[in-house]
Amino acid sequence: MQLEKIKSPSDLQGLDDAQLTQLAAEIRSFVVERVEEHGGHLGSNLGVVEITLALHRVFRSPEDLILWDTGHQAYVHKILTGRRDDFEQLRQEGGLSGYPSRTESPHDWIENSHASTVVSYAHGLATALHLKGDEDRQVVAVLGDGALTGGMAYEGLNNLGHSGRKAIIVLNDNGRSYAPTASRLGESLSKFRTSGAYKRNRARMERVISELPLSAYIEKGVDGAKAAIREIFEPPAFFEQLGVSYLGPYDGHDIGTLEKAFRAAAEVDGPVVVHCLTQKGRGYAPAENDPIKNMHDTSELKAGSFTAAFSDAVLAEGRKRPELVAITAAMPDSTGLLPFGQEFPDRTFDVGIAEQHAVTSAAGMAMGGLRPVVAVYSTFLTRAFDQVNLDVGLHGQPVVFVLDRAGVTGDDGASHHGLLDMVLLSKVPDMTLFAPSNYAEVGQMLHDSLDLCTDGPAAIRFAKTMPPTDDDGCGSGLSGRKVRSGSEICLIGVGKMLAAARAAADRLAAEGHQVTVWDPRVVKPLDPEMLADAAGHRLVVTIEDGLRDGGIGAAVADSLSKLAPVDGPQVRVLGVPSVYLAQGKPDTILSRLGLDADGVVDEVMAWVRSNAGHAG
């Protein structure tokens, strides 16, 4: 066994070709076993094994700075940097992160779970090393798994090339992001560079032009003609026009070839792209044969989930509305759009890892008379908030945003919790913001958003997991839903948090308290009837799985203070504090934050005791 001998990158030195081949196979088996046990990202890591081995044999991490984008392809890097045993707790609370983590290891320079940012990091770090006179260290950025579809990658390349700072950009080209990559440049890189025809054609045409009987004074014209030919037959000239050298393409599964390429790149005086062709899911038949996402991860569309509800609803609405189009950013499977895309391929748009483009493109589609539905994870929409606010909102366009994985999501850690959506979107003028509490509400809200929200944007946000509940009630329009009546205490549970409010109400009722429970359904604008009813109670408690500061509870409290400024109820706002939450099971995290039935009961009983003491 070779893998058991690898405790640090230095242990890779001295291994021969046969030992490296064996090690690569053992790493793949290890990754498959651990991901099957704990979940996580599979296909991307299986495809980057040889690149990672070659990088750690050529460069001296952490003295040389190896950066990963997207970070979910760094499992092999973690294994080679002394964390193999930690995979027993992969993505578990207090265990190994599924992404690079600066708190885990000096070999991890950036926590990079959102894509397309690594070239900008590389530019910044290369600039810092240059200004400090630290020229002996290499900056190596692995840009891959579709990250070149994101606009920020091009911004970084442009500035890196302009600066001339020395950095090595390893382009892990597997033709995919989560799903097949939407990128003409990516297609060109692979098609042209792997074809011998372009070399033959370029050489032949350059030879023909060179033999033309042209006088010396138009020599520059000949050079220009040759340059034009390079443009025709060599798309990597794109990088060179930005001031970034290009090497490749190389077989991304040939360690010896990769080592030579990386050493050559290290000798380049300035920024350089090393283009490596890889296969996502390499070496594991189920991943290689998965046409949807090469087993990018192990998640599946679960029946009865919020995502499944949206998948059914958007297909049903699409059949009735020929103007409806669906847009996603490299995640058609995880957002539930595959059935819609299969039935309406011409009305489905996967833009790659380009959320900003997705939003503004949707605005343009809406201006042209279509009804765009943009389905993304909550945490990824925050990358395009400016576009939501100014390109959609300011123009009053009826774009519907469907935000999956809102609230506390769990195993993927701080970068993947969807905690900002309600705080941000509730500040967009004329935004209508829905929060379904059960399966039936998703379809109703999609229908209502398309019917009612014609002069501005709407958003429907829901959690990764649906709470166990027997509540299948459904409201309609922009009204809230009163699910229990009382006279003393009013609980308002936003979306998934309605289940905690209902459970708390049952326990409080058993103690003799009169409790009202509201499902607000629409959290912007707030239902005036719900607010008027809440104002008649002594205590109002709001519960939301988003940030407490500036969230929906704060809006409820502000509204009630205006509605009943003198004798209105006391208001307690329960939500997520403004901190970065580590990975863990969603229910465990929510419980720790007091966002479950126990937490709600504790908050109410603290108020009861306080008022009893005051009365005494």
Secondary structure, 3 states (H helix, E strand, C coil): CCHHHCCCHHHHCCCCHHHHHHHHHHHHHHHHHHHHHHCCECHHHHCCHHHHHHHHHHCCCCCCEEEEECHHHCHHHHHHHHHCHHHHHECCCCCECCCCCCCCCCCCCCCCCCCCCHHHHHHHHHHHHHHCCCCCCCEEEEEECCHHHCHHHHHHHHHHHHHCCCCEEEEEECCECCCECCCHHHHHHHHHHCCHHHHHHHHHHHHHHHCCCCCHHHHHHHHHHHHHHHHHHCCCHHHHHCCCEEEEEEECCCHHHHHHHHHHHHCCCCCEEEEEECCCCCCCHHHHCCCCCCCCECCCCCCCCHHHHHHHHHHHHHHHCCCEEEEECCCCCCCCCHHHHHHCHHHEEECCCCHHHHHHHHHHHHHCCCEEEEEEEHHHHHHHHHHHHHHHHCCCCCCEEEEECCECCCCCCCCCCECCHHHHHCCCCCCEEECCCCHHHHHHHHHHHHHHCCCCCEEEECCCCCCCCCCCCCCCCCCCEEEECCCCEEEEECHHHHHHHHHHHHHHHHCCCCEEEEECCEEECCCHHHHHHHCCCCEEEEEEEEECCCCHHHHHHHHHHHHCCCCCCEEEEEEECCCCCCCCCHHHHHHHCCCCHHHHHHHHHHHHHHHHHHHC
